Each structure stands twice: as structure tokens, then as C-alpha cells.
Amino acid sequence: METRGAVAEIDPTTGAVTFHATTQAAHALRWYLAMTTNKENVRASVRSLASNRERVKKFYQGAKSVVAPNLDELKKSDSGAGAYQMKRDRSTPFRLGRLFANTLAADAFPRVVAQDIGGAFGSKGPVNREDIAVFVAAKKLNRSVKWIEDRSENLADGGHAREEQLTISVACSSDGEIQGFKVDLVMDQGAYPSVPINTGLFAGIMRVMMPGTYRLKAFQIDTTVVATNKGRYVAYRGPWANETWVRERMLDVVARELGMSPTDLRLKNVYTREQLPSAMITGPDMDKEMTAKVTLDKAIELADLPAFAAAKTAAEAEGRYLGVGFCTFHEAAPGPPNYSDAISPGVGFALAEPIDTVLEPDGTVTVKTQQMPHGQSHETTYAQLAADELGLPLEAITVRWGDTDDTPFGILGTGGSRGGPMGGGAVKFSSRELRQLILEEAADLLEASVGDLQITNGNIHVAGVPSITTSFADVAAAVATKKAGTDGQLTTNIRYMGEGDGGWAIATHVCFVEVDLTTGFVTIPRYIVVEDCGQMINPAIVEGQIRGGVAQGIGAVLYEKLAYDNEANFQASTYMDYLIPTAMEIPEIEIHHIETPSAAEANYRGVGEGGMIAAPAALTNAIEDALASKGVKIREQHLPPTRILELAGVIAEANRVDQQA
């Protein structure tokens, strides 16, 4: 909702830059600022690097610590795309070498600080061209520089998404068993690719996710990425969502062709618990326990379809059009260990989530994360997890983020529904490790065995003898005395790789609509979500994420569109033209939880994207169902009132009557 902006705050004496940014990935931005603005030639960079043996040593040690334990993973990497690029453009190796040498030889990296960035939903993940310009201007002028994007600039180039055309063919038996999909995908990347994640990655995610939670025997997809004059394509909340929309729409089409109900077709093809463990035809493992059929069964029960069918028939007799639509899906949240390899082999090692936990001198604990919260409530959920593990009250936990001088290095920042499952798991195990260190120090102070100690409200005491006690602050003081001359703190630093039990979040959405064919308006009297995201850290936050996503999904269908005219002129540069839903248009959303148990101790699954992924399909299916008696077939996602009337033939009929008159 808030536009992008940056302030390059420069120290005129030292030239050091603190770069305040609206970014979802502070560490990635820091690297790109350094990489793209150090303009020494390669020879000078190499000389600078060679004369700084300490930097070379640190780089070698760092590279070794990454490569050695991940050698097998790195061997999986597919270098075909890189080789093709180098063959097409022989300057590529030189330019990459220059970036690499300049980055290592840079005298100093800027400090990047990002705090309240005003929402993002993926649009603030890429590095902005404007960020680079602001940084360079500050360095050249030796003074601070600020840039704030206005609303029209944001709508034109803050980030576009969902610009895909998919042509799908489905093979199925006469009894409704789906055999396979054949898909042709065309993606519009805009005028230039996003950095560091380009449109090709999203095409890869769509390829992997297209079969969904259904048993396919065959699958083929051909992808073309095109460049146009439009704004860049960004990872907007569930950037693979159109694969779900096309699949779930097509299932309704197939069901009607076969004379089946859409729910019966889904039930016939969805994975059941008895068929697990299994894997998607595109590679990733399914969850060992969790299945979408459970959510679909519950959603059908809640929808009471026989009662709705009677109401639909009665309404049509009165000239009112009611419909119901389903969408069943699973989302990578963040996905099983082999999910990333299915998209791009060999990158999984880079997806570890770092967390630092620190015992402060006053006995409180600080959790430091590379995650970049912008409305997901990391500061609440992470504090909850740390407090539970440490036996501290919630107010004794501080969560810090967004400062590259203070937080652990991580290139991803916030995205991909990783905050809860990966960040939450990292906090849980890092806090547990810190607890053990605290108990070991307390055992020395109390002259007791670690196994005999308990923690109650931040006080450490011998079990059964609450009078023999010490505090976290006492432990911190003892450690400071022991470690005189160092940082004097107990700290744990872990990189969490997740647990291999699945990593999926699963849901079924049911949307009820009434379509008014005098105005083309669509109202939503009821909306149901049945979701399974494993163990919920904080149910209120889970439900808030789901409701927000559903609201955006409704907006995508009924309101929001970045329109261009036939001469490629942008037509939606203000909120007068780019419509967004308000609380008046969004219905009450019923949310029903299923918490499938798991062998994974940190059984958390992300829910940040699911609402936005499923709502467009459920809503569009419902609109087609409402207008089925009119012979309406919907093959597009954006359905403003005028388009509804066109599809239903109302506008054509009105024009015919006018012409006759």
C-alpha cells in the first residue's frame, strides 16, 4: 500500500553510508549496492584484493565453510542456462568476473537499515534501480540523498504480476479419472527482469506446482517469457497462483463436460491419506500425513450443497443468480527438502534460515533475524516461541530485524511463506540451545546438576527447592565476568534447514456468490476456508493472514487491474482508476482449522500466500456456476461488472434492442 523510498545517509567525514530502504531483503540489497557501484577496473580490484590478505583469508574460509558441507548439493546444479548465456554473449564471463572482483575489493559495504516498510507482499523483494541511483548520488555528492516514489510511479512500475496466458488440455477417462495435463504458458516479464529473482524462476515454480494435490500420470508444460513495455514482474503474494487458477477452473470445466459435480471430480483425483507417502509427478515429496482430501471433505460438509442447490433453483425462478465455487490446493510453505531442487537443482543449501539469540545483561533475551517483517507479526510469534522455550514472560523477549550491522546474514529476507516454518523453527531450536547454555552456567552458580534445575518465570531453581534460586540476570553477570575482554554474552547462532516431513500448507476454499444481471455486480454472501497448516503458533495471526489473502484474491477478480490501452498507454495510474476492495466489499470469512500432527517437532507451515492463491479460482468458479443457465463460460480472471454483463449476453441484448428501436 505504501510506495517505495530510500534515504542514503552519508557521513561527510568518513564517507560511510547508512542506506534506509523499503526492502524485504536488507542483506541482499547491501550486497547489490556494493556489487554494482564499485567502479574500479578488474586489474585495480585484483590488486586491492591481493594487498588485503586478511580479506582474502576470510573469503577463503567463508567459501570453504559453505562449499565443503554442501558439495553433493552443489553437484546437482544445472549449469545449462549459464552456459547458454555465455555462448550467446561472450562478454558475460568478463562482466561477472568484474562484479565478483569489485565486490570482494570494495573498501566498505554500506549499512542497510529497513524497519517499517509499509507492506510489500513481494513487491519490495527485488533491488530497485532507484536504490542504486540514490546510493551513487550520495557517494558522488558526499551528502545525504532521499527518494520517495509517488503513487502514479508506484502503480506504473512498483511491480506487476499475474500477467500470464495459459492454454491447457486435459486427458481424462469417462469416469472422471484425470490422466494428464498439457500446458502452454506465456509470461509477460515487463520491460526488464527483476533482480535478483527473475521471471524464469516463477515459471519454474508454476511448472512444479501445476499438478497440485491431484494424481496425474502425465504432465507437459512449454513456457515462453516475453518482454513488453510494462512494469517488471514481481513475486506478488503467491507468484505461481495462476497455475492454481487454471487447474481449478479446468477441473470445473471437465466436471461439467462429464456430467459430474466439481466436488465429485476433485474427490476422485485428490491424493488420499492411504496413498501417502507419495510424490508429485513434478518431483517434490507430498506430506507424509497431511492430505487435501481432509480439507475438501470438511468443506463439502460445511457448504451443505443439497440445501444450496434448492436455494439456487428458487432464486433463478425469481431472476436471481446464485453460484458456488471450490478450490483445493496445497502451497509450498516452504515445501519439502526436495522442492527447491525440483525448481532449480542445487540451490537448497542456500535456503537455510539463520537466527541469533542473545542473553542480555539485564536477563532479557534478544532474537535477531534476517527476516524482514512487514505485517506478518514476526515480533509476536518469534517472541512466543522463544519465551516458551526459555521459560520467560513474553515481555522479556525482544525481536530485532532489518539492520545489516546487527542481524545474521541471509540473502532471502521475508518471502515464500518461510517466516513461520523456517524462522519459527530456527527460533525454537536456537532458544532451546540458549536455554541449555544458561542452565549449565546456573548449575555452577547453584552448585547443582543441570538435570535438577527448572525455570519458572525467568527464575532458575533446584526442582522442589524454590528457595535455591538464581536469575537470568545473575547468569548474564557471571558469564560477563568469565568472558572479560570479549563480548561477555551467551549467544547461539544456528542455520536451520527445516524438517523433512512435508513443508506444505493445504486448504479448500468455498465461495458463494449472487450475480445481479441488472448491474453486473457480484456479492459474496458466504466464504469458507478449511485449512491445515500444522501446528499454529498464534491462531489469531494465522486467521489474519488468511483473511488478508482472501481479500486480495477477491480484489484480483472483481476490482484490481493494471490496464493498458491499445496503444500501450498505462490507464491505471491513480486509485481513481485502479480499484481496490474495502471492508465494505469483503464478506465475513469462516475459517475452520485442521491441525494434522507430524513427526516434525517444529510442525509449522506458512499461510501468508494461500488466501491469495485460492480465492480467485473459488470466486471465478462460483460466478460461472451462477451463470451456467446462461451458457456462460469464463476463460479470464478479471471480471468487472461490464465484463459480467458481456459474458451473460446482457449488453449484447441491450444493444440489439437499441438498434431495433
Disulfide bonds with the S-S distance in Angstrom:
none
